[in-house]
């Protein structure tokens, strides 16, 4: 991507002659590698969209955001990546000014929209775990549609100023990029497309993890249902199951909650199976700890993939504006741009692969089974 339109073959019009191994063999290997990434991104996002459409069990407002994210990443794969590969291989833009404008607009808007979708999903999951009862009534298909519309609208508004600025600048015919000549537009697009969503996502996922941790300790590992945190099912107790847990024998119930030494004495005297209950309590505590680690790992994967893919690129964008002489090589720009594109391949994997319903739907689609 490029929220600022900097093309992999040259930043701010700087042309590179050293290249990524400009030998024919090197260019063939590079184009094949990038083409494989584009095909995989197309295939995996198409699989996610198909699974949600044909699987009735996945028809849930939370999954509509996942579906919209997959559509956005699919657009990146089919409308942005192929033109980028051609531009890299040719080392010059050969498709004219109109196609250049269309490509840059699609690139900036879709990549920005993909990032904003991640922020919207974080908000949705945060509300779902911290205000479950009230939010379950508000979490409707209409609400998801409004959220998706707002995300797209914000993406257009964030992407439009750099494109309008470019329209008034005379570019060379063999270039397709937006030059870093207006720091205000650049900072506007980078903060709107990445830095503000990044801060929001970090705060929300921290609160999500803290809320899940509190619930684990409060409810303990009683019979569980699974709630979704960013598309992943995390074991939790339902209210009804919690009531069933409360109906357990006094020793088992008391050992799963804080108690005084006096309570323990009464429990020990009242129950001949105290040792058994104590072992069960220790086992439950270990299970609860394992769930906390799983939740932390899941959220860590989500955050890690997002930050690793996009942070280097946007750091480069800021550096370029602060230091006009700090022009990175075409190899670095190409790598950072495609590292950002790679997030469109990783998103559908992280947001669905740990979800049992999605895994079953994928299996049925791949095996060409119709009993969805």
C-alpha positions as CSV (number, residue, x, y, z in Angstrom):
1,X,0.0,0.0,0.0
2,X,0.6,3.4,0.3
3,X,-1.6,5.9,2.0
4,X,0.7,8.5,0.5
5,X,1.1,6.8,-2.8
6,X,4.9,6.2,-2.6
7,X,5.6,3.5,-5.1
8,X,7.9,0.6,-4.4
9,X,10.1,1.4,-7.4
10,X,11.0,4.8,-6.2
11,X,10.2,7.2,-3.3
12,X,9.4,10.7,-4.4
13,X,10.4,9.9,-7.9
14,X,13.8,8.6,-7.1
15,X,14.8,6.0,-9.7
16,X,16.9,3.1,-8.7
17,X,19.4,1.5,-11.0
18,X,20.8,-1.1,-8.6
19,X,17.5,-2.9,-8.1
20,X,16.5,-6.1,-6.4
21,X,18.8,-8.2,-8.5
22,X,17.9,-6.8,-11.9
23,X,19.1,-9.8,-13.7
24,X,16.3,-11.7,-15.7
25,X,16.5,-14.6,-13.2
26,X,16.2,-12.3,-10.2
27,X,13.2,-10.5,-11.7
28,X,11.5,-13.7,-12.6
29,X,12.0,-15.0,-9.0
30,X,10.7,-11.8,-7.5
31,X,7.7,-11.6,-9.7
32,X,6.8,-15.3,-9.1
33,X,7.2,-14.8,-5.3
34,X,4.9,-11.7,-5.3
35,X,2.4,-13.4,-7.6
36,X,2.2,-16.4,-5.2
37,X,1.4,-14.0,-2.4
38,X,-1.3,-12.3,-4.5
39,X,-2.9,-15.7,-5.4
40,X,-2.8,-16.9,-1.8
41,X,-4.3,-13.6,-0.6
42,X,-7.1,-14.0,-3.2
43,X,-7.8,-17.6,-2.4
44,X,-7.9,-17.3,1.4
45,X,-10.0,-14.2,1.5
46,X,-12.4,-15.8,-1.1
47,X,-12.6,-18.8,1.2
48,X,-13.6,-16.7,4.2
49,X,-16.2,-14.8,2.2
50,X,-17.7,-18.0,0.8
51,X,-17.8,-19.7,4.2
52,X,-19.7,-16.8,5.7
53,X,-22.1,-16.6,2.8
54,X,-23.0,-20.3,2.6
55,X,-22.8,-21.3,6.2
56,X,-25.9,-20.5,8.2
57,X,-24.2,-20.8,11.5
58,X,-21.8,-18.0,10.6
59,X,-24.6,-15.6,9.8
60,X,-23.9,-13.4,12.8
61,X,-23.3,-9.6,13.0
62,X,-19.8,-10.1,14.4
63,X,-18.9,-12.2,11.4
64,X,-20.2,-9.6,9.0
65,X,-17.3,-7.4,10.0
66,X,-15.0,-10.3,9.3
67,X,-16.6,-10.7,5.9
68,X,-16.2,-7.0,5.1
69,X,-12.6,-7.2,6.1
70,X,-12.1,-10.2,3.8
71,X,-13.7,-8.3,0.9
72,X,-11.4,-5.3,1.5
73,X,-8.3,-7.6,1.6
74,X,-9.6,-9.4,-1.5
75,X,-9.8,-6.0,-3.3
76,X,-6.2,-5.4,-2.3
77,X,-5.2,-8.8,-3.8
78,X,-7.0,-8.4,-7.1
79,X,-6.9,-4.7,-7.8
80,X,-3.7,-3.5,-6.1
81,X,-1.1,-6.3,-6.0
82,X,-1.0,-7.3,-9.7
83,X,-0.4,-3.7,-10.9
84,X,2.3,-3.3,-8.2
85,X,4.0,-6.4,-9.5
86,X,3.9,-5.1,-13.1
87,X,5.3,-1.7,-12.0
88,X,8.1,-3.4,-10.1
89,X,9.1,-5.7,-13.0
90,X,8.8,-3.0,-15.7
91,X,10.4,-0.3,-13.5
92,X,8.1,2.2,-15.2
93,X,4.4,2.9,-15.4
94,X,3.1,1.8,-18.8
95,X,-0.7,2.0,-18.4
96,X,-1.4,5.7,-18.6
97,X,-2.5,8.5,-16.3
98,X,-6.1,7.3,-15.9
99,X,-5.1,3.8,-14.7
100,X,-2.5,5.3,-12.5
101,X,-5.1,7.4,-10.7
102,X,-7.5,4.5,-10.4
103,X,-4.7,2.2,-9.0
104,X,-3.4,4.7,-6.5
105,X,-7.0,5.5,-5.3
106,X,-7.8,1.8,-4.9
107,X,-4.5,1.2,-3.2
108,X,-4.8,4.0,-0.7
109,X,-8.5,3.5,0.0
110,X,-8.5,-0.3,0.3
111,X,-5.4,-0.6,2.5
112,X,-6.7,2.2,4.8
113,X,-10.1,0.5,4.9
114,X,-8.4,-2.8,5.9
115,X,-6.7,-1.2,8.8
116,X,-9.8,0.7,9.9
117,X,-11.7,-2.6,9.8
118,X,-9.3,-4.0,12.4
119,X,-10.0,-1.1,14.7
120,X,-13.8,-1.6,14.2
121,X,-13.5,-5.3,15.0
122,X,-11.6,-4.4,18.2
123,X,-14.3,-2.0,19.3
124,X,-17.0,-4.6,18.5
125,X,-15.2,-7.3,20.6
126,X,-14.5,-5.0,23.4
127,X,-18.1,-4.1,23.7
128,X,-19.1,-7.7,23.5
129,X,-16.9,-8.8,26.4
130,X,-17.3,-5.8,28.7
131,X,-21.0,-5.1,28.2
132,X,-22.2,-8.5,27.0
133,X,-25.8,-8.4,28.0
134,X,-26.7,-4.9,26.8
135,X,-24.5,-5.1,23.7
136,X,-26.0,-8.5,22.6
137,X,-29.3,-6.6,22.0
138,X,-27.6,-3.8,20.1
139,X,-25.4,-6.1,18.0
140,X,-27.7,-6.4,15.0
141,X,-27.1,-6.8,11.3
142,X,-28.1,-3.1,10.8
143,X,-25.5,-2.0,13.3
144,X,-22.8,-4.0,11.5
145,X,-23.9,-2.5,8.1
146,X,-23.7,1.0,9.6
147,X,-20.3,0.3,11.0
148,X,-19.0,-1.0,7.7
149,X,-20.4,2.0,5.9
150,X,-18.7,4.4,8.4
151,X,-15.4,2.5,7.9
152,X,-15.5,2.9,4.1
153,X,-16.5,6.5,4.4
154,X,-13.6,7.3,6.7
155,X,-11.3,5.5,4.4
156,X,-12.3,7.6,1.5
157,X,-12.1,10.8,3.5
158,X,-8.6,9.9,4.7
159,X,-7.4,9.0,1.2
160,X,-9.0,11.8,-0.7
161,X,-6.7,14.8,0.2
162,X,-3.4,13.2,-1.1
163,X,-5.2,12.2,-4.3
164,X,-6.6,15.7,-4.8
165,X,-3.2,17.2,-4.2
166,X,-1.6,14.9,-6.7
167,X,-4.3,15.8,-9.3
168,X,-3.0,19.4,-9.3
169,X,0.7,18.4,-9.7
170,X,2.3,17.5,-13.0
171,X,3.8,14.0,-12.8
172,X,6.1,12.4,-15.2
173,X,4.3,10.0,-17.6
174,X,6.4,7.0,-16.6
175,X,5.7,7.5,-12.9
176,X,2.7,6.6,-10.8
177,X,3.2,7.9,-7.3
178,X,2.3,10.8,-4.9
179,X,5.3,12.9,-4.1
180,X,6.0,13.9,-0.6
181,X,5.7,17.7,-1.1
182,X,2.9,18.5,1.4
183,X,3.6,17.4,4.9
184,X,0.1,18.4,6.1
185,X,-1.6,15.9,3.7
186,X,1.0,13.2,4.5
187,X,0.6,13.5,8.3
188,X,-3.2,13.7,7.9
189,X,-3.3,10.4,5.9
190,X,-0.7,8.5,8.0
191,X,-2.2,9.4,11.3
192,X,-5.8,8.7,10.0
193,X,-4.9,5.5,8.3
194,X,-2.5,4.0,10.9
195,X,-1.3,5.8,14.0
196,X,-4.7,6.7,15.5
197,X,-6.2,3.2,14.7
198,X,-3.0,1.6,16.2
199,X,-3.4,3.5,19.5
200,X,-7.1,2.6,19.6
201,X,-6.4,-1.1,18.9
202,X,-3.6,-1.3,21.5
203,X,-5.8,0.2,24.2
204,X,-8.9,-1.9,23.4
205,X,-6.9,-5.2,23.2
206,X,-5.3,-4.4,26.6
207,X,-8.7,-3.9,28.1
208,X,-10.1,-7.0,26.4
209,X,-7.3,-9.1,27.9
210,X,-7.8,-7.6,31.4
211,X,-11.5,-8.2,31.2
212,X,-11.0,-11.8,30.1
213,X,-8.5,-12.3,32.9
214,X,-10.9,-11.0,35.5
215,X,-13.7,-13.2,34.2
216,X,-11.4,-16.3,34.3
217,X,-10.5,-15.6,38.0
218,X,-14.1,-14.6,39.0
219,X,-15.9,-17.5,37.3
220,X,-13.4,-20.2,37.4
221,X,-13.3,-23.1,35.0
222,X,-16.9,-24.3,35.5
223,X,-18.8,-25.8,32.6
224,X,-18.1,-23.4,29.7
225,X,-19.4,-21.8,26.7
226,X,-17.1,-20.1,24.2
227,X,-17.3,-16.4,23.5
228,X,-15.5,-14.7,20.7
229,X,-12.6,-12.3,21.1
230,X,-11.7,-11.0,17.7
231,X,-13.0,-14.0,15.9
232,X,-11.5,-16.5,18.3
233,X,-13.5,-18.6,20.7
234,X,-12.4,-18.2,24.2
235,X,-13.9,-20.5,27.0
236,X,-16.2,-18.6,29.3
237,X,-19.0,-19.4,31.7
238,X,-22.6,-18.5,30.8
239,X,-24.9,-17.3,33.4
240,X,-26.9,-20.5,33.3
241,X,-23.8,-22.6,33.6
242,X,-22.6,-20.4,36.4
243,X,-25.9,-21.2,38.2
244,X,-25.3,-24.9,37.7
245,X,-21.8,-24.4,39.1
246,X,-23.3,-22.7,42.2
247,X,-25.5,-25.8,42.6
248,X,-22.5,-28.0,43.2
249,X,-21.7,-29.4,46.6
250,X,-20.6,-27.0,49.2
251,X,-17.0,-28.2,49.3
252,X,-16.5,-27.9,45.5
253,X,-18.2,-24.5,45.3
254,X,-16.2,-23.1,48.2
255,X,-12.9,-24.3,47.0
256,X,-13.4,-22.4,43.7
257,X,-13.9,-19.1,45.6
258,X,-11.9,-17.2,48.3
259,X,-12.6,-18.6,51.7
260,X,-11.3,-18.2,55.3
261,X,-9.4,-20.8,57.2
262,X,-12.6,-21.3,59.3
263,X,-14.5,-22.1,56.1
264,X,-11.9,-24.6,55.1
265,X,-12.2,-26.3,58.5
266,X,-15.9,-26.6,58.2
267,X,-15.7,-27.9,54.7
268,X,-13.1,-30.5,55.7
269,X,-15.2,-31.7,58.6
270,X,-18.4,-31.8,56.4
271,X,-17.0,-33.7,53.5
272,X,-15.2,-37.1,53.5
273,X,-14.0,-36.3,49.9
274,X,-12.2,-33.0,50.8
275,X,-9.0,-34.2,49.2
276,X,-10.7,-35.0,45.9
277,X,-12.4,-31.6,45.9
278,X,-9.0,-30.0,46.6
279,X,-7.4,-31.7,43.7
280,X,-10.2,-30.7,41.4
281,X,-9.8,-27.1,42.6
282,X,-6.1,-27.1,41.8
283,X,-6.9,-28.7,38.4
284,X,-9.5,-25.9,37.7
285,X,-6.9,-23.3,38.6
286,X,-4.4,-24.7,36.1
287,X,-7.1,-24.8,33.4
288,X,-7.9,-21.2,34.1
289,X,-4.3,-20.3,33.8
290,X,-4.0,-22.1,30.5
291,X,-7.0,-20.1,29.2
292,X,-5.4,-16.9,30.2
293,X,-2.2,-17.9,28.3
294,X,-4.3,-18.8,25.2
295,X,-6.1,-15.5,25.3
296,X,-2.8,-13.6,25.6
297,X,-1.3,-15.6,22.7
298,X,-4.4,-15.0,20.5
299,X,-4.4,-11.3,21.2
300,X,-0.6,-11.2,20.8
301,X,-0.9,-12.8,17.4
302,X,-3.4,-10.2,16.3
303,X,-1.4,-7.3,17.5
304,X,1.9,-8.7,16.4
305,X,0.8,-9.3,12.8
306,X,-0.7,-5.8,12.5
307,X,2.3,-4.0,14.0
308,X,5.0,-6.0,12.2
309,X,3.2,-5.6,8.8
310,X,2.4,-1.9,8.9
311,X,4.5,-0.1,11.5
312,X,7.8,-0.2,9.5
313,X,6.1,1.3,6.4
314,X,4.5,4.2,8.3
315,X,7.7,4.9,10.2
316,X,9.3,5.3,6.8
317,X,6.6,7.7,5.7
318,X,7.2,9.9,8.7
319,X,10.9,9.8,8.3
320,X,10.7,10.8,4.7
321,X,8.7,13.9,5.6
322,X,10.9,14.9,8.5
323,X,14.1,14.3,6.6
324,X,14.0,15.3,2.9
325,X,17.4,13.8,2.2
326,X,16.5,10.4,3.8
327,X,15.3,8.7,0.7
328,X,15.2,4.9,1.1
329,X,16.3,2.6,-1.7
330,X,13.8,1.0,-4.0
331,X,14.5,-2.4,-2.4
332,X,13.6,-1.1,1.1
333,X,10.5,0.7,-0.2
334,X,9.4,-2.4,-2.1
335,X,9.9,-4.7,0.9
336,X,8.0,-2.4,3.3
337,X,5.2,-1.9,0.8
338,X,4.7,-5.6,0.3
339,X,5.1,-6.2,4.0
340,X,2.0,-4.1,4.4
341,X,0.2,-5.9,1.6
342,X,1.1,-9.2,3.5
343,X,-1.3,-8.1,6.2
344,X,-4.2,-8.8,3.8
345,X,-3.1,-12.4,3.6
346,X,-2.6,-12.8,7.4
347,X,-5.9,-11.1,8.4
348,X,-8.2,-13.9,7.3
349,X,-6.0,-16.5,8.8
350,X,-5.7,-14.9,12.3
351,X,-9.3,-13.9,12.5
352,X,-10.8,-17.2,11.5
353,X,-8.4,-20.1,11.9
354,X,-8.8,-20.4,15.7
355,X,-12.6,-20.3,15.4
356,X,-14.1,-23.8,15.4
357,X,-17.1,-22.8,13.3
358,X,-14.9,-21.3,10.6
359,X,-12.7,-24.3,10.6
360,X,-15.6,-26.6,10.1
361,X,-17.0,-24.4,7.3
362,X,-13.6,-24.3,5.6
363,X,-13.3,-28.1,5.8
364,X,-16.7,-28.6,4.2
365,X,-16.0,-26.1,1.4
366,X,-12.6,-27.6,0.6
367,X,-14.0,-31.1,0.7
368,X,-16.9,-29.9,-1.6
369,X,-19.5,-31.0,0.9
370,X,-22.9,-29.4,0.6
371,X,-24.3,-30.0,4.1
372,X,-23.6,-26.5,5.3
